[in-house]
Amino acid sequence: MPAEPFMNAVALENPVFRSYVVVLLGLLIVAGALIALLRFGLRRNVDHAWKAYRGWLIIIPMVFAALFFGRATTIAFFTLLALSAFSEFARATGLYHDWWMTGVVLLGIAAVGVVSYVDAPDGGPHGWYGMLMALPVYVTAAILMIPILRDRAKGQLQPVALALLGFIYMGWMFGHLAFLANARNAYGYLLYLLIAVPLCDIAAFTFGKLLGRHKLRPNISPNKTWEGAIGAFAVSMALPWLVRFSFPELGTRELLLAGVIVGIGGQLGDLSISLIKRDIGIKDMGALLEGHGGILDRVDSLIYVAPLFFHMVRYFHGL
């Protein structure tokens, strides 16, 4: 059995982990200075950005603590995030009234965490990859079994559809982040995604505030602009080269794909949750942190990015 991909005993000895600590401190300083420039120099309203910045001062230490204590805590951390995000989704959409549907999805999300941690029966690298890929089949069957066992048909399509969306979107797709804790370069991959995706969001906000003239999708997210989206994509394409130390095994093709995945996938994830919120008439999925909304409001940009990046690095280099 291979050794643990990363453990708390070696976290501070890992050059990638140490480099990201320095990078994060620098980014927090730059972000604070940028917010001050927009507020006091350009007289822009940055109240939301300031609240979000204060929130990041809480979120970032939590993320580093989870990674520092090792593979098990990292998988548990992302699984708890997925469970919390789905719970917010269930409350917002009314699915939580159906405890059977909600319970099956919660169990399915927990199963993603379990198969990310346990080893496959035939041995090999950590994590049961085959079962991770098969879980959507089993959870879909379990969800559809509920109305069948109840012998109900009328009004069942909506809760079934919401349960399927909740598991696939917040459980299985986002759950690929937990499985990345099994990678040989777990620190490099996870820390890159956890920094690149929020930076893409910040770039979209900043370019939108400074240059935004043309609405991107006004009926879904009125504050997003084409200028902000293009600026965010440009930043995401540059980031893999700026943090090249994060994954020295990736070549030019993979670095370009990493930028595209974050630049497009992150914004699609954000717009997808905005679509849901706009349809049900709410601003945030929750109110856990001031300026950040709920858990789902924070992780939405990672939902597309996590599986796309996971399968890209697995295809080219394995985990």
C-alpha positions, -999 to +999 in steps of 0.1 A: +000+000+000+014+034-009+023+059+017-001+087+027+000+114+000+005+141+026+004+142+064+006+169+090+041+157+100+054+168+066+031+197+057+055+224+067+084+205+051+066+205+017+079+233-005+045+237-023+026+241+010+051+266+023+051+286-010+013+289-009+014+302+027+036+330+014+015+335-017-017+337+003-003+363+027+009+383-003-025+381-020-043+392+012-021+422+014-026+431-023-064+425-021-066+448+009-047+474-009-068+471-040-101+474-020-086+505-004-077+520-038-112+514-052-128+529-021-106+559-014-088+565-046-116+559-072-146+564-049-162+531-058-187+513-036-168+483-023-188+474+007-195+439-006-159+433-014-148+445+021-172+422+038-160+393+016-124+402+024-131+399+061-147+366+054-116+353+036-096+361+068-116+334+084-120+309+055-083+308+044-070+296+078-097+269+080-087+256+046-050+255+054-057+238+088-077+210+070-048+204+045-022+207+073-036+179+093-036+154+064-055+134+039-083+123+063-091+158+075-090+172+040-115+146+027-137+152+058-135+190+053-146+189+016-173+163+024-187+185+052-187+215+027-207+194+002-232+183+029-236+219+040-240+232+004-267+206-004-285+213+029-287+250+019-299+240-016-326+217-001-339+245+022-339+271-006-358+249-030-381+233-005-367+198-011-360+195+027-397+190+033-392+155+017-369+139+043-366+107+024-353+124-008-330+147+013-318+118+034-308+097+004-288+126-011-271+133+022-261+096+024-249+097-012-227+127-005-213+110+026-206+079+004-185+101-019-164+110+011-161+074+021-150+061-013-125+090-015-109+077+017-111+039+015-089+019-008-102-002-037-105-039-029-078-047-054-053-024-038-035+003-056-035+041-049-056+055-021-093+061-029-118+038-046-119+055-081-142+029-097-169+033-071-166+071-073-175+069-110-203+044-103-220+062-074-243+084-096-259+051-109-266+038-074-278+071-060-300+078-090-316+043-085-321+050-048-338+084-054-361+069-080-370+040-056-385+064-031-417+073-052-418+037-064-419+023-028-445+050-019-465+041-049-468+078-058-466+094-093-483+128-090-460+156-081-429+134-078-409+147-108-399+179-091-384+164-059-367+136-079-352+162-103-340+184-074-325+154-055-307+143-086-294+178-093-283+182-057-264+150-056-247+153-090-239+189-087-230+194-050-222+159-040-205+141-069-190+169-090-178+190-060-167+157-044-139+153-068-120+178-047-120+154-018-107+126-040-078+149-051-065+145-016-053+111-028-031+126-055+007+124-053+008+161-057-023+168-035-009+200-021-001+215-055-035+206-071-058+215-042-041+247-033-039+258-069-077+253-073-085+268-040-066+300-048-071+302-086-109+300-085-115+328-059-089+349-077-109+344-109-140+356-090-121+386-076-108+395-111-143+394-126-155+417-098-125+441-102-125+443-140-163+446-139-161+476-115-133+493-135-143+486-171-177+470-170-201+484-197-219+453-212-240+430-192-230+393-194-263+377-186-286+404-171-315+381-164-294+357-144-267+378-128-272+415-134-239+426-119-217+405-142-203+420-173-185+408-204-155+430-194-153+413-160-156+378-175-129+385-201-106+400-174-112+370-152-104+346-180-072+364-188-061+362-151-070+325-150-048+318-181-019+336-165-021+319-131-008+284-140+024+300-152+027+323-122+024+293-098+043+269-120+059+256-088+026+241-079+027+213-105+061+210-122+049+178-138+024+196-161+035+206-195+024+235-217-007+218-229-019+209-194-011+244-181-032+259-208-060+235-200-057+243-163-062+280-172-092+273-194-109+250-169-107+277-141-114+306-164-146+291-180-156+264-155-154+288-125-177+314-141-201+287-154-204+273-119-212+308-105-238+315-132-254+281-127-261+288-090-272+323-098-297+309-123-312+287-095-313+316-070-328+339-095-355+314-104-365+308-067-362+345-059-334+346-033-301+366-032-279+341-012-283+304-004-273+311+032-258+336+056-229+318+073-204+345+067-210+382+063-203+392+027-201+356+015-236+343+018-238+305+025-214+276+018-229+271-017-224+307-026-187+302-018-181+268-035-203+273-066-173+283-088-155+251-079-183+227-089-174+225-126-137+231-120-132+202-096-141+173-119-127+189-151-093+195-135-094+161-117-099+142-149-074+163-169-045+156-145-056+120-141-056+115-179-022+130-185-003+121-154-024+099-132-031+107-095 
